[in-house]
Amino acid sequence: MNNGYNGWTNRETWLVNLHWGETIEEVFEEIDLQTLADCIENFIYDELDEQIQASSVFRDFIDLHCVNWRELAEHYISE
């Protein structure tokens, strides 16, 4: 892992791992790297759509386009 933010590429990637890491580990098992990265990204977007309205100010606190989905997938596959 890159040492950009607490050992992750950036703050956004770290936040996704911090808040949804345990859920990701439970939901996605035995998947190849790219499929896992895609699944994590879709899962997080779905979770946020359910929890926050699209026009909500809370969407401004994390830019999901900055999340390194592949890095997250590599983290969960290596564990």
C-alpha positions as CSV (number, residue, x, y, z in Angstrom):
1,M,0.0,0.0,0.0
2,N,1.0,3.5,-0.7
3,N,1.7,5.7,2.4
4,G,-0.5,8.6,1.2
5,Y,-3.0,8.7,4.0
6,N,-2.8,6.3,7.0
7,G,-1.1,3.8,4.7
8,W,-3.7,4.1,1.9
9,T,-3.5,6.0,-1.5
10,N,-5.7,8.8,-0.2
11,R,-8.3,9.8,2.5
12,E,-11.2,8.7,0.4
13,T,-9.9,5.1,0.1
14,W,-9.0,5.0,3.8
15,L,-12.6,6.2,4.7
16,V,-14.2,3.5,2.6
17,N,-12.1,0.9,4.3
18,L,-12.6,2.4,7.8
19,H,-16.4,2.5,7.5
20,W,-17.2,-0.5,5.4
21,G,-14.2,-2.8,5.6
22,E,-15.8,-5.4,7.8
23,T,-18.9,-5.5,5.7
24,I,-16.8,-5.8,2.5
25,E,-14.9,-8.8,4.0
26,E,-18.1,-10.6,4.9
27,V,-20.0,-9.9,1.7
28,F,-17.3,-10.6,-0.9
29,E,-15.3,-13.8,-0.6
30,E,-13.5,-15.9,-3.2
31,I,-13.6,-13.3,-6.0
32,D,-10.9,-12.3,-8.5
33,L,-9.2,-8.9,-8.1
34,Q,-11.0,-6.8,-10.8
35,T,-14.4,-8.3,-10.0
36,L,-13.9,-7.5,-6.4
37,A,-12.8,-3.9,-7.1
38,D,-16.0,-3.5,-9.2
39,C,-18.2,-5.1,-6.6
40,I,-16.8,-2.9,-3.8
41,E,-17.4,0.2,-5.9
42,N,-21.0,-0.7,-6.7
43,F,-21.6,-1.8,-3.1
44,I,-20.4,1.6,-1.7
45,Y,-22.4,3.6,-4.3
46,D,-25.6,1.6,-3.4
47,E,-25.0,2.0,0.3
48,L,-24.6,5.7,0.0
49,D,-27.6,6.1,-2.3
50,E,-29.7,4.4,0.4
51,Q,-28.3,6.5,3.3
52,I,-27.9,9.9,1.7
53,Q,-30.0,11.8,-0.8
54,A,-28.2,12.6,-4.0
55,S,-28.4,16.4,-3.3
56,S,-27.3,16.0,0.3
57,V,-24.4,18.1,1.7
58,F,-22.9,14.9,3.0
59,R,-22.0,13.8,-0.5
60,D,-19.5,16.7,-0.5
61,F,-17.5,15.1,2.4
62,I,-16.1,12.2,0.2
63,D,-15.3,12.2,-3.5
64,L,-15.9,8.6,-4.5
65,H,-14.2,9.2,-7.8
66,C,-11.0,9.5,-5.8
67,V,-11.3,6.1,-4.1
68,N,-8.8,3.5,-5.3
69,W,-11.1,0.5,-5.7
70,R,-8.4,-1.8,-6.9
71,E,-6.2,-1.0,-3.8
72,L,-9.2,-1.9,-1.6
73,A,-9.7,-5.2,-3.5
74,E,-6.0,-6.0,-3.2
75,H,-6.2,-5.4,0.6
76,Y,-9.1,-7.8,1.0
77,I,-7.7,-10.5,-1.2
78,S,-4.3,-10.4,0.6
79,E,-6.0,-10.9,4.0
